[in-house]
Amino acid sequence: MLKCPTGKRVYLTEAMAEDALIDAHSRHQYAGTGPIAVYQCEDCGYYHFTSRGEMNKKLAEQIASGKIKRQQEANQWMNKLKK
């Protein structure tokens, strides 16, 4: 498993990090404090999440289209049905 000296989770490519960012938003309801973008790390050369800067365009599109909200609701129902 790849590691970064910063201790942050490593994503091999920007596209993988963007997909994981969108997935994280689908699974969690961040109240303005969660990750909003990805960046290439100067220490390891791989990609990580950040809560600073401008929101990732793909994430912004998913939020604006309502897809993130629908996935969050689906996940809530799945969790209720598991109980």
C-alpha positions as CSV (number, residue, x, y, z in Angstrom):
1,M,0.0,0.0,0.0
2,L,1.3,3.4,-0.9
3,K,1.9,5.9,1.9
4,C,2.4,9.6,2.1
5,P,4.6,11.2,4.7
6,T,1.7,13.5,5.5
7,G,-0.4,10.5,6.6
8,K,-3.2,11.3,4.1
9,R,-4.9,8.7,2.0
10,V,-3.2,8.3,-1.4
11,Y,-5.0,8.3,-4.8
12,L,-2.8,7.3,-7.8
13,T,-4.4,9.7,-10.3
14,E,-6.4,12.9,-10.3
15,A,-9.4,11.0,-11.8
16,M,-9.3,8.4,-9.0
17,A,-9.2,11.1,-6.4
18,E,-12.1,13.0,-8.0
19,D,-14.2,9.8,-8.1
20,A,-13.4,9.1,-4.5
21,L,-14.3,12.8,-3.6
22,I,-17.7,12.4,-5.2
23,D,-18.2,9.1,-3.5
24,A,-17.3,10.6,-0.1
25,H,-19.9,13.3,-0.6
26,S,-22.5,10.7,-1.6
27,R,-21.9,8.8,1.6
28,H,-21.6,11.7,4.0
29,Q,-23.5,14.9,4.5
30,Y,-20.8,17.4,5.0
31,A,-22.0,20.7,6.5
32,G,-19.6,22.9,4.7
33,T,-16.5,21.4,6.5
34,G,-15.7,18.5,4.3
35,P,-13.4,18.0,1.4
36,I,-14.2,20.0,-1.7
37,A,-11.2,19.5,-4.1
38,V,-8.2,17.3,-4.8
39,Y,-4.6,18.3,-5.2
40,Q,-1.2,16.7,-6.1
41,C,1.0,16.4,-3.1
42,E,4.5,17.9,-3.2
43,D,5.7,15.2,-0.7
44,C,4.6,12.0,-2.5
45,G,3.4,13.1,-5.9
46,Y,0.0,11.5,-5.6
47,Y,-3.4,13.0,-5.0
48,H,-5.3,13.9,-1.8
49,F,-8.5,15.7,-0.7
50,T,-8.5,19.2,0.6
51,S,-11.2,21.4,2.1
52,R,-9.4,24.6,0.8
53,G,-9.6,26.4,-2.5
54,E,-12.3,26.2,-5.2
55,M,-14.7,23.3,-5.3
56,N,-13.8,20.6,-7.8
57,K,-15.8,21.1,-11.0
58,K,-17.0,17.5,-11.3
59,L,-18.2,17.6,-7.6
60,A,-19.9,21.0,-8.2
61,E,-21.7,19.5,-11.3
62,Q,-22.9,16.5,-9.3
63,I,-24.2,18.7,-6.5
64,A,-25.9,21.1,-8.9
65,S,-27.6,18.3,-10.8
66,G,-29.0,16.9,-7.5
67,K,-27.2,13.5,-8.0
68,I,-25.3,13.8,-4.7
69,K,-28.5,14.5,-2.8
70,R,-30.3,11.5,-4.4
71,Q,-27.4,9.2,-3.6
72,Q,-27.3,10.4,0.0
73,E,-31.1,9.7,0.3
74,A,-30.6,6.2,-1.3
75,N,-27.8,5.5,1.2
76,Q,-30.0,6.6,4.1
77,W,-32.7,4.2,3.0
78,M,-30.2,1.3,2.6
79,N,-28.9,1.9,6.1
80,K,-32.5,1.9,7.5
81,L,-33.3,-1.3,5.7
82,K,-30.2,-3.0,7.0
83,K,-31.4,-2.5,10.6
